Amino acid sequence: MNIGEAAQASGVSAKMIRYYESIGLIEPPGRTDSNYRVYDPDQVHVLRFIKRARTLGFSVEETSRLLSLWQDKSRASAEVKAVASAHIADLETKIAELQGMVGTLKHLVHCCGGDDRPNCPILDDLAGPQPVKGH
C-alpha cells in the first residue's frame, strides 16, 4: 500500500510517517520503480504501535525504546514496566504542575473585576514585581 493508504490504515499522517522514517524510528519502506513508498501490513502494525504510544504521551525517545522492546521477543517485561512506570511519574508531575496553574489562574480570575477599569490583577501577576529604579 502507498503512504496515503498506510496513513489511513494506521491513523498516522503521511507527514508523520515521513518524519518517523527520517529520524530512524521506522525502517524505510520498499520503493516502486517510480520511487513511491510501499508499506506492508507489518509496517502498518508498527505505525499503529507508534500511534498508540504517542497517544499515551510517550516521547519519541520512549516510543523508540518501547518499539525496540516490543520487537525483541527475548526481552524481559520488567524493562517495559520500567519505561511505563517512569512515564507515569512524569505524567503525575505534569498533572500536579497543571493543577497548580489552574489554581493560580482561578485565584487571579476571581480577583479580577472584569469591568471597564484598566486595573487587572491577572496582568499585574504576569508582569511580576516592578524593577527597582537605579539598579
C-alpha positions as CSV (number, residue, x, y, z in Angstrom):
1,M,0.0,0.0,0.0
2,N,1.1,3.6,-0.6
3,I,1.8,6.1,2.1
4,G,-1.7,7.6,2.0
5,E,-3.2,4.1,2.5
6,A,-0.7,3.4,5.2
7,A,-1.6,6.7,6.9
8,Q,-5.3,5.9,6.8
9,A,-4.8,2.3,8.0
10,S,-2.6,3.3,10.9
11,G,-4.0,6.7,11.9
12,V,-0.6,8.3,11.5
13,S,-0.5,11.2,9.0
14,A,1.7,10.8,5.9
15,K,3.8,13.8,7.1
16,M,4.5,12.0,10.5
17,I,5.3,8.7,8.7
18,R,7.9,10.6,6.7
19,Y,9.2,12.2,9.9
20,Y,9.4,8.9,11.7
21,E,11.3,7.5,8.8
22,S,13.7,10.5,8.7
23,I,14.6,10.1,12.4
24,G,15.0,6.4,12.1
25,L,12.0,5.4,14.3
26,I,10.8,3.2,11.4
27,E,12.6,1.4,8.7
28,P,12.4,3.0,5.3
29,P,9.8,1.0,3.3
30,G,10.4,-0.5,-0.1
31,R,10.0,1.6,-3.2
32,T,8.4,1.1,-6.5
33,D,10.3,1.7,-9.8
34,S,8.7,5.2,-9.7
35,N,10.2,5.7,-6.2
36,Y,6.9,5.6,-4.3
37,R,7.0,4.2,-0.8
38,V,5.3,0.8,-0.4
39,Y,4.1,-0.4,3.0
40,D,3.3,-3.9,4.0
41,P,0.9,-4.9,6.8
42,D,3.7,-5.4,9.3
43,Q,4.9,-1.8,8.8
44,V,1.4,-0.6,9.3
45,H,1.2,-2.6,12.5
46,V,4.4,-0.8,13.7
47,L,2.8,2.5,12.8
48,R,-0.3,1.6,14.9
49,F,2.0,0.7,17.8
50,I,3.7,4.1,17.5
51,K,0.4,5.9,17.2
52,R,-0.9,4.3,20.4
53,A,2.3,5.0,22.3
54,R,2.3,8.7,21.2
55,T,-1.4,8.9,22.1
56,L,-0.5,7.8,25.6
57,G,2.0,10.6,25.8
58,F,5.2,8.7,25.4
59,S,8.0,10.8,23.8
60,V,9.6,9.8,20.5
61,E,12.6,8.5,22.5
62,E,10.4,6.5,24.9
63,T,8.4,5.2,21.9
64,S,11.6,4.1,20.2
65,R,12.6,2.2,23.3
66,L,9.2,0.6,23.6
67,L,9.3,-0.3,19.9
68,S,12.7,-1.9,20.4
69,L,11.4,-3.9,23.4
70,W,8.3,-4.9,21.5
71,Q,10.3,-6.2,18.6
72,D,12.7,-8.1,20.9
73,K,10.9,-11.3,21.8
74,S,13.6,-12.2,24.3
75,R,13.2,-9.0,26.4
76,A,12.2,-9.0,30.0
77,S,8.8,-7.4,30.7
78,A,10.5,-5.6,33.6
79,E,12.2,-3.3,31.1
80,V,8.8,-2.4,29.6
81,K,7.3,-1.9,33.0
82,A,10.2,0.4,34.0
83,V,9.7,2.6,30.9
84,A,5.9,2.8,31.6
85,S,6.4,3.5,35.3
86,A,8.8,6.3,34.6
87,H,6.3,7.8,32.2
88,I,3.6,7.6,34.8
89,A,5.8,9.5,37.2
90,D,6.4,12.2,34.6
91,L,2.7,12.4,33.8
92,E,1.9,12.8,37.5
93,T,4.4,15.6,37.9
94,K,2.9,17.4,34.9
95,I,-0.6,16.9,36.2
96,A,0.4,18.4,39.6
97,E,2.0,21.4,37.7
98,L,-1.1,21.9,35.6
99,Q,-3.3,21.7,38.7
100,G,-1.1,24.4,40.3
101,M,-1.5,26.6,37.2
102,V,-5.3,26.1,37.3
103,G,-5.4,27.1,41.0
104,T,-3.3,30.2,40.4
105,L,-5.4,31.3,37.4
106,K,-8.7,30.7,39.2
107,H,-7.5,32.9,42.0
108,L,-6.4,35.6,39.6
109,V,-9.6,35.4,37.7
110,H,-11.6,35.6,40.9
111,C,-9.6,38.8,41.9
112,C,-10.2,40.5,38.5
113,G,-13.1,42.8,38.4
114,G,-13.6,42.1,34.7
115,D,-15.0,45.6,34.2
116,D,-14.1,48.7,32.2
117,R,-11.3,49.8,34.6
118,P,-7.7,49.2,33.4
119,N,-6.7,47.6,36.8
120,C,-6.1,43.9,36.2
121,P,-4.5,41.5,38.7
122,I,-4.0,38.9,36.0
123,L,-1.7,41.2,34.0
124,D,-0.1,42.5,37.2
125,D,0.8,39.0,38.2
126,L,2.2,38.2,34.7
127,A,4.3,41.4,34.8
128,G,5.8,40.5,38.2
129,P,7.3,43.0,40.6
130,Q,8.3,46.4,39.3
131,P,12.1,46.8,38.8
132,V,13.8,49.0,41.4
133,K,14.9,52.2,39.8
134,G,18.6,52.9,39.7
135,H,19.6,49.2,39.8
